Amino acid sequence: MSIDQAVLPTTLETAALDRLFSRAHTTNSFSDEPVDPQLIRRVYEDLRWAPTAFNAQPLRLTVLTPGPTRDAVIEHLMPGNQAKTQAAPLTIVAAYTADWHEYMPTLAPQRAGARESFAEKAGMRETVGQQSADIQIGYLLLALRAHGLEVGPMTGLDAAGVDSVVHQENGWKTRVVINAGHRAHPDDETAVAPRGGRLEFTDAAQVL
């Protein structure tokens, strides 16, 4: 029996899953409708419940509306990403912090002395920060879609340059920049590229 034929338990309707996955596209252009930054606050309220190593939650977000700060960030994107970011209604710089251990008394109060112990393990904190933040970025993309937004994540950037604009005070480190907005008009042929191929389960997985 194929997966399509099987009756699998789920708590989401097919339409909701399609909205998150199969019918969602990376988006290059959006409608002119602005995005209220408060919507990103609601998005974060959802994604923060998903798991990370040690419950570290190292993802850090900088929400940029059109203006001088975003213009300065755009200068550190690859040329192919600059114009579409300039036109996007809202941009998110997703970063990580290696100082996640400072929040251990709140995030994991059952781990007595965790903050002090992790403070002496800078290399481990850096690794956990990167890995768990990258996992959280996946949650972020899905949460943005779940709240009705289209997303255009970009890794074509000078991370240190972006950091020099928005992270001088806090030491966060950029991982990806994400444009977000509402769906463009269906006649806008630049909004999404044709759907690329996808690997089958048998190409990407093994069951042992």
BELRA-V376204 format. One record per helix or strand of 3 or more residues. SS is the DSSP state (~ for helix, > for strand). FROM is the first residue (numbers start at 1). TO is the last residue. If there is no record, write none. Layout:
BEGIN
SS;FROM;TO
SS;FROM;TO
END
This chain:
BEGIN
~;14;20
~;37;47
~;53;55
>;59;65
~;68;74
~;79;87
>;90;96
~;100;107
~;114;119
~;122;146
>;150;154
~;159;166
>;173;181
~;201;204
END
